[in-house]
Amino acid sequence: DVEVFFQMLASANDGLHVDLKILADACVRMKGLATSIDLQSLSFETKLMSRRQEVSFKLLSKNVERLEELFFQAVSKQHGDLQMSASRLHADLQSSASRLGVYKPSEHINCSNGDRRKGCSL
């Protein structure tokens, strides 16, 4: 029983050490049988811890939701940046091909209006 008592008190810290004040308080409380006030005190402490955990859980949930929002915003922005880069690259290639005489603007199909003919795809 002594080892279980020590392990219980040590678990409140690092699992290896027990604070002297905590040990003394626990020993004093172990004297005699549990009284009604002991049980009420334990019940109150348990309810208090439960409320604190509930508040912490709600805060944690809000933070996770905010991180998800920020993540999706970053992914969307990166996706948008990639689309803009692809559009710029396409325009640069068209310009270079036109200067070299390889690309004729009259043969260009405007894909931006949804025209899917002749291999146009987005």
Secondary structure, 3 states (H helix, E strand, C coil): CHHHHHHHHHCCCCCCCCCHHHHHHHHHHHCCCCCHHHHHHHHHHHHHHHHHHHHHHHHHHHHHHHHHHHHHHHHHHHHHHHHHHHHHHHHHHHHHHHHHCCCCHHHCCCHHHCCCHHHCCC
